[in-house]
């Protein structure tokens, strides 16, 4: 199965706005997607400005639940960004421009990526 089959294709705004499409997935034994809800389905912001991506988790998160954030550019595989536990402990942050609250401080011009939140335990 290709990455496109797994995550789908999205319509991209290629003007000077940052277009972020929320997608959430989970492994069969992971955090159920029905408990993860994007605060806003799409976020738009001018190039060079910060943008905050927010999800709500409808139940009490436990220390053994893990949330993994990915970025995916069109035609490219997902790129791991950071992970944290259900209690907020940061585990890894591989992209220096990304803060723990998942704010990209210097968004790149184009192409615009998807940001993907995966839950697992």
ChimeraX attribute file (.defattr): number of C-alpha atoms within 10 A of each C-alpha:
attribute: neighborCount
match mode: 1-to-1
recipient: residues
	/A:1	5
	/A:2	8
	/A:3	13
	/A:4	13
	/A:5	8
	/A:6	9
	/A:7	16
	/A:8	9
	/A:9	12
	/A:10	12
	/A:11	8
	/A:12	16
	/A:13	14
	/A:14	12
	/A:15	13
	/A:16	13
	/A:17	18
	/A:18	26
	/A:19	23
	/A:20	23
	/A:21	20
	/A:22	19
	/A:23	18
	/A:24	18
	/A:25	18
	/A:26	18
	/A:27	12
	/A:28	8
	/A:29	9
	/A:30	15
	/A:31	20
	/A:32	17
	/A:33	16
	/A:34	11
	/A:35	13
	/A:36	19
	/A:37	16
	/A:38	16
	/A:39	12
	/A:40	12
	/A:41	13
	/A:42	13
	/A:43	16
	/A:44	13
	/A:45	15
	/A:46	14
	/A:47	17
	/A:48	15
	/A:49	14
	/A:50	14
	/A:51	20
	/A:52	12
	/A:53	19
	/A:54	17
	/A:55	15
	/A:56	10
	/A:57	16
	/A:58	10
	/A:59	8
	/A:60	9
	/A:61	14
	/A:62	12
	/A:63	13
	/A:64	10
	/A:65	15
	/A:66	22
	/A:67	20
	/A:68	19
	/A:69	19
	/A:70	18
	/A:71	18
	/A:72	18
	/A:73	14
	/A:74	16
	/A:75	10
	/A:76	11
	/A:77	14
	/A:78	18
	/A:79	16
	/A:80	17
	/A:81	22
	/A:82	22
	/A:83	22
	/A:84	19
	/A:85	19
	/A:86	19
	/A:87	13
	/A:88	15
	/A:89	12
	/A:90	15
	/A:91	13
	/A:92	13
	/A:93	18
	/A:94	11
	/A:95	12
	/A:96	9
	/A:97	14
	/A:98	16
	/A:99	14
	/A:100	17
	/A:101	12
	/A:102	18
	/A:103	16
	/A:104	19
	/A:105	15
	/A:106	13
	/A:107	20
	/A:108	13
	/A:109	14
	/A:110	17
	/A:111	14
	/A:112	21
	/A:113	23
	/A:114	20
	/A:115	22
	/A:116	22
	/A:117	24
	/A:118	21
	/A:119	25
	/A:120	18
	/A:121	16
